[in-house]
Amino acid sequence: MITQIQVNKIADVESDILAIKITDGIVKSGKLSRQDHHKLITTILADGKISDIERRQINRIFDCIQMGQMKLVDW
């Protein structure tokens, strides 16, 4: 039998994986649009908390912007 704690952990892992996939796509394209930003933030904030993995994804994007490896488009 699966407990509520286990269900919550599964949901957290799924959210982390989705955030990684979205971030990978953004980093690969080298562009961050408002739509990409909205999709990522909606995914990360869906459960009301930010995990360490999700925080790292946000930092990856900030790092790319700061290093000039990513452009902001449609802002």
N, C-alpha and C positions, 0 to 999 in steps of 0.2 A: 504494500500500500504506500502510495506517495503522500508525504506530508506537505503541508502548506509551505514549510521552509524549503523543501526540495523544489517545489513548484516555483517559488520566488527565485531560487538560485538558477534554475533553468531559464527563467525569463531574463535574468540579469546577463547570463552568458549569451543568450540570443541577441539581446540589445547590444552587447559589446561586439559581437561578430558583425552585426549590421552596421554599426558605427565604423568598424574597420573597413568593411567593403565600400561604404560610401566615401570614406577618406581616401582609400586607395584610388578610387576613380577620379576624385578631385585632384590628387597629387599627380596621377598619371597624365591627366589632361593639361595640367599646369595652369588651370583657370578656375576661379571661384566666382560663380554667379550668385545672385540673390536666391535663385531657386535651389542651388546646391546648398547654400548656407541654411536655408529654411529646412530642407530635408534633413541635414545633419543635426541641426539644433532640435528639431522636433523629435528625432530618434533618440538623441541623448537625454532630453528632458522628459521623455514620455513617462518614466517611472518616478519622476520627482527628485532624483538624485543623480550625481555624476560619479561614475566609478573611476578608478585609477586608469583603467584601459581607455575609457572614453576621454579622460583628461589628456592622456598622451596623444590621442588622435587630434584633439584641438591644438595641442602644442606642435604637432607635425605641420599643421596648416600654417600656424603663426611662423614657424621656422622657415618654411618655404617662402612665405611672403617677405619676411625680413631679408632673406638671402637673394631675393629677386628671381626666384625660381617659379613664382606663381603670380599671375595677374588677376586683379579683380575686374570682372566684366559685368556689364548691365547694372551698375550701381548708380 
